Amino acid sequence: MSGHYDYGLVLISYLVAVLAGYSALYFGAQLTRAISRRALWLGLGALTMGTGVWTMHFVGMQAQKMAMTLSYDLWLTLLSWLAAVTASGLALQRIALPRISPLQIGASTVFMASGIVIMHYLGMEAMRLAPGLQYNWPWVAVSVVIALAASAGAMI
């Protein structure tokens, strides 16, 4: 099956990612300096970063136009958003500790990458289309490696 991309939506997806990244850095910086209200900054950072990652991904998925009817399961879609927010919170919590060791950076990388992978594949499973999805497992493995590499780059 072939399709095409709506490059306007691709651009919007990119801009959402940039704005979410900037916002997450802001909240992360507040978190590292906060003596009080750390939970507030952590929550705002997790919500901003996770929602930004999820929105960028979802808008990017909408940019792929195919000649078929497509809908989404609401609960799986919301669960994919929750995975992104939760993983962002776990990663921010680790990375904002007063002393950051390589082990903490590694743990944050795994938390973030796991959230990205779970969010992505839950989002894919939320798609209601015919014919159904079929996964190419070597490419799934490559996507996990990319999520780990991108998360490591973000944590360093």
Contacts in CASP RR format, 6 or more apart in sequence:
PFRMAT RR
TARGET T0000
AUTHOR 0000-0000-0000
METHOD contacts of the structure
MODEL  1
MSGHYDYGLVLISYLVAVLAGYSALYFGAQLTRAISRRALWLGLGALTMG
TGVWTMHFVGMQAQKMAMTLSYDLWLTLLSWLAAVTASGLALQRIALPRI
SPLQIGASTVFMASGIVIMHYLGMEAMRLAPGLQYNWPWVAVSVVIALAA
SAGAMI
1 66 0 8 1.000
1 67 0 8 1.000
1 68 0 8 1.000
2 66 0 8 1.000
3 64 0 8 1.000
3 65 0 8 1.000
3 66 0 8 1.000
3 67 0 8 1.000
4 65 0 8 1.000
5 63 0 8 1.000
5 64 0 8 1.000
5 65 0 8 1.000
6 62 0 8 1.000
6 63 0 8 1.000
6 65 0 8 1.000
7 63 0 8 1.000
8 63 0 8 1.000
9 59 0 8 1.000
9 60 0 8 1.000
9 62 0 8 1.000
9 63 0 8 1.000
10 60 0 8 1.000
10 63 0 8 1.000
12 59 0 8 1.000
13 56 0 8 1.000
13 57 0 8 1.000
13 59 0 8 1.000
13 60 0 8 1.000
13 63 0 8 1.000
14 56 0 8 1.000
16 52 0 8 1.000
16 55 0 8 1.000
16 56 0 8 1.000
16 59 0 8 1.000
17 52 0 8 1.000
17 53 0 8 1.000
17 56 0 8 1.000
19 52 0 8 1.000
20 48 0 8 1.000
20 49 0 8 1.000
20 50 0 8 1.000
20 51 0 8 1.000
20 52 0 8 1.000
20 53 0 8 1.000
20 55 0 8 1.000
20 56 0 8 1.000
21 49 0 8 1.000
21 52 0 8 1.000
23 45 0 8 1.000
23 48 0 8 1.000
23 49 0 8 1.000
24 45 0 8 1.000
24 48 0 8 1.000
24 49 0 8 1.000
24 50 0 8 1.000
24 52 0 8 1.000
24 88 0 8 1.000
24 92 0 8 1.000
27 41 0 8 1.000
27 43 0 8 1.000
27 44 0 8 1.000
27 45 0 8 1.000
27 48 0 8 1.000
27 49 0 8 1.000
27 92 0 8 1.000
28 41 0 8 1.000
28 45 0 8 1.000
28 92 0 8 1.000
28 95 0 8 1.000
28 96 0 8 1.000
30 41 0 8 1.000
31 38 0 8 1.000
31 41 0 8 1.000
31 42 0 8 1.000
31 45 0 8 1.000
31 92 0 8 1.000
31 96 0 8 1.000
32 96 0 8 1.000
34 40 0 8 1.000
34 41 0 8 1.000
38 96 0 8 1.000
42 89 0 8 1.000
42 92 0 8 1.000
42 93 0 8 1.000
42 96 0 8 1.000
43 89 0 8 1.000
45 88 0 8 1.000
45 89 0 8 1.000
45 92 0 8 1.000
46 85 0 8 1.000
46 86 0 8 1.000
46 88 0 8 1.000
46 89 0 8 1.000
46 92 0 8 1.000
47 85 0 8 1.000
47 88 0 8 1.000
49 85 0 8 1.000
49 88 0 8 1.000
49 89 0 8 1.000
49 91 0 8 1.000
49 92 0 8 1.000
50 81 0 8 1.000
50 84 0 8 1.000
50 85 0 8 1.000
50 87 0 8 1.000
50 88 0 8 1.000
50 89 0 8 1.000
51 81 0 8 1.000
51 84 0 8 1.000
51 85 0 8 1.000
52 84 0 8 1.000
53 84 0 8 1.000
53 88 0 8 1.000
53 116 0 8 1.000
53 119 0 8 1.000
54 80 0 8 1.000
54 81 0 8 1.000
54 84 0 8 1.000
54 85 0 8 1.000
54 119 0 8 1.000
57 84 0 8 1.000
57 119 0 8 1.000
57 120 0 8 1.000
57 123 0 8 1.000
58 77 0 8 1.000
58 123 0 8 1.000
61 123 0 8 1.000
61 127 0 8 1.000
68 129 0 8 1.000
68 130 0 8 1.000
69 129 0 8 1.000
69 130 0 8 1.000
70 127 0 8 1.000
70 128 0 8 1.000
70 129 0 8 1.000
71 127 0 8 1.000
71 128 0 8 1.000
71 129 0 8 1.000
72 123 0 8 1.000
72 126 0 8 1.000
72 127 0 8 1.000
72 128 0 8 1.000
73 125 0 8 1.000
73 126 0 8 1.000
73 128 0 8 1.000
76 122 0 8 1.000
76 123 0 8 1.000
76 125 0 8 1.000
76 126 0 8 1.000
77 122 0 8 1.000
77 123 0 8 1.000
77 126 0 8 1.000
79 122 0 8 1.000
80 118 0 8 1.000
80 119 0 8 1.000
80 120 0 8 1.000
80 122 0 8 1.000
80 123 0 8 1.000
80 126 0 8 1.000
81 119 0 8 1.000
83 115 0 8 1.000
83 118 0 8 1.000
83 119 0 8 1.000
83 122 0 8 1.000
84 115 0 8 1.000
84 116 0 8 1.000
84 119 0 8 1.000
86 115 0 8 1.000
87 111 0 8 1.000
87 112 0 8 1.000
87 114 0 8 1.000
87 115 0 8 1.000
87 116 0 8 1.000
87 118 0 8 1.000
87 119 0 8 1.000
88 112 0 8 1.000
89 111 0 8 1.000
90 108 0 8 1.000
90 111 0 8 1.000
90 112 0 8 1.000
91 108 0 8 1.000
91 109 0 8 1.000
91 111 0 8 1.000
91 112 0 8 1.000
91 151 0 8 1.000
91 155 0 8 1.000
92 108 0 8 1.000
94 104 0 8 1.000
94 105 0 8 1.000
94 107 0 8 1.000
94 108 0 8 1.000
94 111 0 8 1.000
95 104 0 8 1.000
95 105 0 8 1.000
95 108 0 8 1.000
95 155 0 8 1.000
97 104 0 8 1.000
105 152 0 8 1.000
105 155 0 8 1.000
105 156 0 8 1.000
106 152 0 8 1.000
106 155 0 8 1.000
108 151 0 8 1.000
108 155 0 8 1.000
109 148 0 8 1.000
109 151 0 8 1.000
109 152 0 8 1.000
109 153 0 8 1.000
109 155 0 8 1.000
110 148 0 8 1.000
110 151 0 8 1.000
112 147 0 8 1.000
112 151 0 8 1.000
112 154 0 8 1.000
112 155 0 8 1.000
113 144 0 8 1.000
113 147 0 8 1.000
113 148 0 8 1.000
113 150 0 8 1.000
113 151 0 8 1.000
113 152 0 8 1.000
115 147 0 8 1.000
116 147 0 8 1.000
116 150 0 8 1.000
116 151 0 8 1.000
117 143 0 8 1.000
117 144 0 8 1.000
117 147 0 8 1.000
120 143 0 8 1.000
120 147 0 8 1.000
121 140 0 8 1.000
124 133 0 8 1.000
125 133 0 8 1.000
127 133 0 8 1.000
END
